[in-house]
């Protein structure tokens, strides 16, 4: 299948367009309890160790596999098993984000952290169902999964645009309270997408045991299952240590205002990550997932050196924009490759639980380890710290060379997967 045909076929598929809205509603809350929240805390005068420690608020994303089986097994009494949970979490997120707007960080930092953790829990729950919905619908070829995931990531990046440059600009003009209220209202985009999205027909687990135990039994009985989890953990580790919650305060220390951070860094971020995600999907069709993971992983690692250059140069809008563009272009490509890889490893009977497990491990470094970044930065300084983030990116690529081509692939004998995930997920 040609690249042009694959792209045209994906964009003409009516299942594709709700991906944009659901991607938007997935991306929006992430920074409101991450990078944007860290800049709010920095504006309030908290030091870098306290700011990065607030990263524990979003660490709950790393454990979403723990309650994903319940969302796989049970359905709410409206809209179906996937869309019912989507609508519930989106409306709850609207209320939770609005609640954050009424808290003064200086007066009640623990309360802000607690409500932020609730928002993170709801956001992670929304992600569980959105990932399962996407995996259930896009069951065709490797190229269909790659392009479908790229479209979802495009919507996700648009959500980040709203939660970062738009939110940061509003914070300079309206203040943080009104900003978070506007962000809460934008969750209605996901609500509309949910109402118009098709409901997948995938068969749910038969009972609670089937929902809680069998997804893990199904995955871990595959050859190379643990090795694949370790690979996913390591693959995005270097990128996690230059996440928004870390580089945002770095930009503040360089002397950039909130508005400058929002528009000089985040708009190029958005454009580059969207182009990178879509380009990654197109190149994945030609290269296959295994080769894409290699090439995009190397590019993702070495682009962290652009932040080293920025640390040495100091405040320079062009250097900031250049670092953001290069980093997010390559990061978007790597995200598409890793996302398509994870989709290929999911048995459709347990898509919510298994994708939650895989994506949780892939993001565990950013959620659990990155909050310690502030201590490393204080000891190393920013230039040496960015060199460290490059070094920790390469063990995953070494490990990839030793993974068997069919590691952790869904067994072909599975009766509930009419089209089991093909071996080329790691075979090229």
Secondary structure, DSSP 8 states (H G I E B T S, - for coil): --HHHHHHHHHT-HHHHHHHHHHHHHHHHHHHTTHHHHHHHHHTT--HHHHHHGGGGGGGGGGTHHHHHHHHH---SSS-HHHHHHHHHHHHHHHHHHHHTT--TTT-HHHHHHHHHHHHHHHHHHHHHHHHHHHHH--S-HHHHHHHHHHHHHHHHHHHHIIIIIHHHHHHHT-HHHHHHHHHHTTHHHHHHHHHS--------SSHHHHHTHHHHHHHTSTTHHHHHHHHHHHTHHHHTTSHHHHHHHHHHHT--HHHIIIIIIHHHHHHHHHHHHHHHHHHHHH-HHHHHHHHHHHHHHTTHHHHHHHHH-S-HHHHHHHHHHHHHHHHHHHHHHHHHHHHT--GGGHHHHHHHHHHHHTHIIIIIGGGHHHHHHHH-HHHHHHHHHHTTSHHHHHHHHS-TTTT---TT-TT-TT---GGGTT-
